[in-house]
Amino acid sequence: MEQPTGWTWQDRAEGSIPRGAALDPSVDPMPGVRAYPTAYLPDRLLLTAAESGDDEAMDRDLKTIAEAAGSFGWRIEVVPADPAAKTANADGRRVDARGARELAPGVPGLLRVLLTTPDEAGRGESPAPPDAWRVLQRARRISQTTMPRAGLEHVLAVDPVGLNPFSRTNPFSRTNPFSRTNPVRGQGPVGTDDYLEPGRGARQPVAWIGAAPARGADPKRGRRPVVAVLDTGCSEHDWLPDDIVNRHVELDGVPIGLTGHDDPERYPDLYGQLDGEIDAVAGHGTFIAGLVRQTAPDADILAIRVAGSLGVVDESAFLLALSDVIELKRRNTADSRTGHPIDVLSLSLGYYHETPTDGLFSRTLYELLRSARELGVVVVCSAGNDAIDRPAFPASLWAWPGGDNGIGRDDAAPLVSVGALNPSGRSVALFSNLGPWVRVYAPGTLVVSTTPPFTGGTQAATRSDFDGLPRETVDPDDYRGGFSVWSGTSFAAPFVAGRIAAKLGPLMAKGGSPSQKAIRRAVTEVLDGLPDPVR
């Protein structure tokens, strides 16, 4: 099986270590801060840069964080969240003295505050491995505020059914929770485990016998609708040629997203190579692109890779990729000769914030998505597959009925959070998250879409050749036919994103930019036409 050149078992072993730690809310409790478990990077905090001209506030926050870290015997090091931030002002985007690049007009930039352990123990508590949660809570006590510009760096997960290790009580109890593609849970599985069985929801090959989605001619005046997908990228496929899918999206000549060898659209089995199963999220982005292709045949797709083969991404890396995508849209809006048009943003990833509904969370992600929506981009997010009603980010970052997250209604393009339906369309999938923050439900169980031509190590159960012909039962991980079935809210979201892009298509073909009112009306028509499991 093809592997990245130069990769060794050491590279694969290091890469398969789960990112992040599980937050224990009982550690360093603080009055007025009611926290819940989440996954975060324990050696860093994210600090939103102060508003322009308010350097004193930034210095005050950094001083407080340094004091809090020092009380544990740790130190801090401030670095730009974006390594290229110091040169990012070539196009006029604001960069402050510390290298924090403005993420979008009106959205302050980010700084990483790294926590380090001194080479020698000094005063204060024992210099154990740093813990950003303890530092943040102590900084809040010292400042006697909630430190609104400071927050944890969370770990986001791309999440088809059964592959989010962060939703368990102790997500790090396994040696490698990412290694299983279709885990078998014994005879007669019940509950959400039923979806992990091939034939009942798990990923498996399938034959497509129909025609490819028909694509119309280019509009004479305007343009095609564009869907941007931030996921695992997109592999080569007959349905997804280069004139439909842009796989190399750049801003100022610099690629947006990841470009390294850890590419789950090219290499199906980077981790657990000898277990006979391909990696858990291999081909996830290609599957999503195929769903957009089916629901919006005339749309163009920007495929931007933000996750590797384990399906996880650091929050700051996601925010930076998202800000670059928004900058492409902003430039195109200001001058159609620059940037790139984007009409719908499809996000099939997320995380659970430790304080999701009380306004204590950093508003950076919300502000970024709002800036995109104010530019006319409809944001579509998957709700998650953990069978819970706990609000997930970014899916719950809208003014949902009864919500207490401090987010008010606006007149920008909508944010649509999507749960999954079973194939009948008459019931919600048991794995799907739900609650008032989930706006709609769409097909997300046993859906059919495109797959890279992967073949894994598992063999067909029976083979009996005859007369020179290879004869065997179905090979459960041979995807060289190019199609598969899969399940998850990850796939309900692009179904809706594609439907919205198709509805916006006639507006884009007229030329110019449709009004926010027209965009909202188109979205409403799409959502009203989705199956209603209550009926």
Order of alpha helices (4+ residues) and beta strands (2+ residues): alpha-beta-beta-alpha-beta-beta-alpha-beta-beta-beta-beta-beta-beta-alpha-beta-beta-alpha-beta-beta-alpha-beta-beta-beta-beta-beta-alpha-alpha
